[in-house]
Every structure is written in C-alpha cells, then in structure tokens.
C-alpha cells in the first residue's frame, strides 16, 4: 500500500461499503479507508461472533484488490477478542491491516501485533488525541511501538476526532503530536484524521443554506503549511459526512440476534 491520498473513517455498514465499491478504480487506489466496527456491548458471544464476521465479510467484498485498515476502537474487550479471532480464522482478509493503539487492552494489542507479524499485512497504530498533546501518555506509545516486529510495516493514524471544532490551537497540538510521534518509528505512512463535516442543526436547515467553517480542513492546511520534513508522508483523513459520534453508534438490535440474515455473510464464509 503506497501512501494514500485520503483516509476516510467509515463504519462497516452496507451503505459505506457499497459507496466505496462504486468508486472508479483510480480513486479506489488513492482512498484507503479506516473501517470501524460498531460496538456491541453486552451481546451474547454467539451473536457477537456472527456480527463481527458479517462486518468483515462486507469489508472484504469491497477490498478484494485494495488494502485498508480495520478497527473497533469503541468496542469492549469481548468484541475486540472476537475481531482478533475472526481475523486469524480467515486468511482471505489479509489485505486488511489490523489496528491497535496505546489505549487498548493488552490482549488486544498482543493479538493485533501477532496478526501483523504472521500475515505480513502490516499494522496501524491509532493514537487518539483527546485535546492537548500532553494528555496522551507518550510512554504507552513507546511501549507499544517497541513490541512491533522489525519486519512489520506500520502506519501512524493520528485521530483528532475528539478535538472540538472551536479549538483554535488544534493545529498547534497536532504538530506537537507529530513532532513527538514520527521520530519514534520508521513509519511507512502517517495520516491525520480530522473531525467530520459540521453538524447540521435544525436552525441551519431552517435558513435553507449556510456557510459553516470546516475546522478539520483548517487544521490540515495549517499542519501542512508548517514546512516540516514529515509533510511528504502525511495523508489527510476525516470522518466524512458522519459525525465522530456516529461511528460509535451501536447497530440496531436486530443485527445482534443470532440466526438473522441481515448483515451476516453466507454460511460458507463463516467458518471459524
């Protein structure tokens, strides 16, 4: 996977997968999504496994010829374990790069590191910027990177999804984060994942049209305009038309029931 032009953060839902599949080949090559599984907290283990396999099946269909990242940052430990098991059980998803981060449980980090090592598919390190760079435990990032196999190619995914739109110093904090993170590892690529399109409120809709600043794009242009040497490996990313909260929205209850057909792969593809 060469450096992407655009990294959209997308839900593993049918509409998002279909939209990606409908892109022309040249655009598909330049767009490398970060797919996010919806959380399924408290779901029965059997239904959880079915849901995770269904998510992977949809994404796999969209990425038969192009790589992508797969993650479940808002899931509980049970779902993260189910994703790891599903990835190991199905060699056909090797084009999907597993993602972990310093804020994940140790079992999740170990499973994703092992999957990246055993498949050679690479690894994404997702660092959530909660607000200020000082709030990120740099020692945890260093410890995680130290465990990456030297033969594994790794990509940095700096996620600004939690940074509020009115933060005027967001670009400064992003540059601080990049200055600290990029020297830690010979990253193959690095992506700055901004927020999302501004939320459309009822008041704005009543006006018919409105001009709303794109804070994520402003941050990106300021970061790229800083003239740092890491500009050449940076890619732009965002949450698209969905909000950062929308990615964390759980699926409808009907998708969590075992035996349902909605959102699940054919029987021949659910071997475990």
ZIDAWO-V564846 format. One record per helix or strand. SS is the DSSP state (~ for helix, > for strand). FROM is the first residue (numbers start at 1). LEN is the number of residues. If there is no record, write none. Layout:
# ZIDAWO-V564846
ss:SS from:FROM len:LEN
ss:SS from:FROM len:LEN
This chain:
# ZIDAWO-V564846
ss:> from:6 len:6
ss:~ from:14 len:8
ss:~ from:25 len:6
ss:> from:31 len:1
ss:> from:34 len:3
ss:~ from:45 len:18
ss:> from:68 len:4
ss:~ from:77 len:13
ss:~ from:91 len:3
ss:> from:96 len:5
ss:~ from:106 len:14
ss:> from:123 len:6
ss:~ from:133 len:3
ss:~ from:138 len:9
ss:> from:154 len:6
ss:~ from:170 len:15
ss:> from:189 len:5
ss:~ from:202 len:5
ss:~ from:215 len:10
ss:~ from:229 len:5
ss:> from:234 len:5
ss:~ from:244 len:4
ss:~ from:253 len:4
ss:~ from:267 len:3
